[in-house]
Amino acid sequence: MKKLALFLLGICIFLSSCNPNDKNEINYDGKNSIEIVLLEEYDLGITSKSELSYYSDNEMVVTINENGVIKGKNVGEANVTIENEVNQITIKVTVNIF
């Protein structure tokens, strides 16, 4: 009986330590705004256990590829957004000449 109680207690502890939202986390340790120079490529270093989508609100200024690498196309500002089913982050990118 004690073994069964310990076994059930162990299962409860294990299940409570599993967070179903972990797979939806977007891991980004950078700033919410960055500056790059024209034609520079910069890896944002974003990771997630779920599939991510990447967008730029001004692709004339900044593009972002499926790996989270941004590229300065023209001088100006743009916001890049990275999202999954649950979470979203937006990063302001400023592109300078030098």
PLY file of the C-alpha trace (Angstrom):
ply
format ascii 1.0
element vertex 98
property float x
property float y
property float z
element edge 97
property int vertex1
property int vertex2
end_header
0.00 0.00 0.00
2.86 2.39 0.83
4.52 1.60 -2.50
1.31 2.40 -4.36
0.91 5.69 -2.49
4.53 6.66 -3.25
4.09 5.68 -6.89
0.93 7.81 -7.22
2.62 10.71 -5.45
5.55 10.46 -7.87
3.19 10.52 -10.86
1.39 13.58 -9.50
4.67 15.44 -9.03
5.83 14.49 -12.53
2.58 15.58 -14.15
2.48 18.87 -12.29
6.00 19.69 -13.49
4.97 19.28 -17.15
3.75 22.58 -18.55
1.75 22.25 -21.79
2.50 25.90 -22.63
6.26 25.25 -22.84
5.91 24.25 -26.48
4.32 27.62 -27.26
7.05 29.76 -25.72
9.07 31.99 -28.03
12.61 32.27 -26.71
14.29 35.59 -27.49
16.95 37.16 -25.30
17.45 40.31 -27.36
16.14 43.84 -27.23
12.75 45.06 -28.38
14.47 47.46 -30.79
17.70 47.01 -32.73
19.78 48.93 -35.25
21.53 47.40 -38.24
23.32 48.86 -41.24
22.19 48.72 -44.83
22.55 45.22 -46.36
23.56 43.73 -42.99
22.12 40.34 -42.04
21.39 39.79 -38.36
20.25 36.57 -36.70
17.71 37.32 -34.00
18.45 33.97 -32.31
14.81 33.11 -31.77
13.86 29.56 -30.83
10.63 27.75 -30.08
9.38 24.19 -29.84
6.44 25.14 -32.06
6.33 26.37 -35.63
6.98 30.09 -35.99
5.81 32.63 -38.55
7.89 35.69 -39.41
6.64 39.00 -40.83
7.98 42.44 -41.64
5.56 45.34 -41.83
7.82 47.07 -44.36
9.74 44.67 -46.60
11.19 47.62 -48.52
13.26 48.33 -45.39
13.68 44.98 -43.61
13.08 41.39 -44.62
13.05 38.38 -42.31
13.49 34.79 -43.43
12.12 31.52 -42.03
15.17 31.20 -39.74
14.69 34.57 -38.03
17.48 36.34 -39.92
16.71 39.95 -40.78
18.30 41.95 -43.60
18.41 45.71 -44.04
17.20 46.52 -47.57
16.82 50.32 -47.35
17.35 53.03 -44.77
14.33 53.39 -42.49
12.33 51.62 -39.81
10.20 48.51 -39.78
8.66 46.17 -37.25
9.28 42.45 -37.49
6.82 40.13 -35.83
7.46 36.55 -34.81
4.48 34.47 -33.74
3.14 31.01 -33.13
-0.35 29.77 -32.25
-0.35 31.49 -28.85
2.43 34.07 -28.50
3.79 36.97 -30.50
6.76 39.31 -30.20
7.46 42.44 -32.22
10.89 44.00 -32.65
11.47 47.49 -34.04
14.35 47.49 -36.54
16.13 50.65 -37.66
18.34 50.43 -40.75
21.11 53.02 -41.03
23.60 53.77 -43.80
26.57 53.07 -41.52
0 1
1 2
2 3
3 4
4 5
5 6
6 7
7 8
8 9
9 10
10 11
11 12
12 13
13 14
14 15
15 16
16 17
17 18
18 19
19 20
20 21
21 22
22 23
23 24
24 25
25 26
26 27
27 28
28 29
29 30
30 31
31 32
32 33
33 34
34 35
35 36
36 37
37 38
38 39
39 40
40 41
41 42
42 43
43 44
44 45
45 46
46 47
47 48
48 49
49 50
50 51
51 52
52 53
53 54
54 55
55 56
56 57
57 58
58 59
59 60
60 61
61 62
62 63
63 64
64 65
65 66
66 67
67 68
68 69
69 70
70 71
71 72
72 73
73 74
74 75
75 76
76 77
77 78
78 79
79 80
80 81
81 82
82 83
83 84
84 85
85 86
86 87
87 88
88 89
89 90
90 91
91 92
92 93
93 94
94 95
95 96
96 97
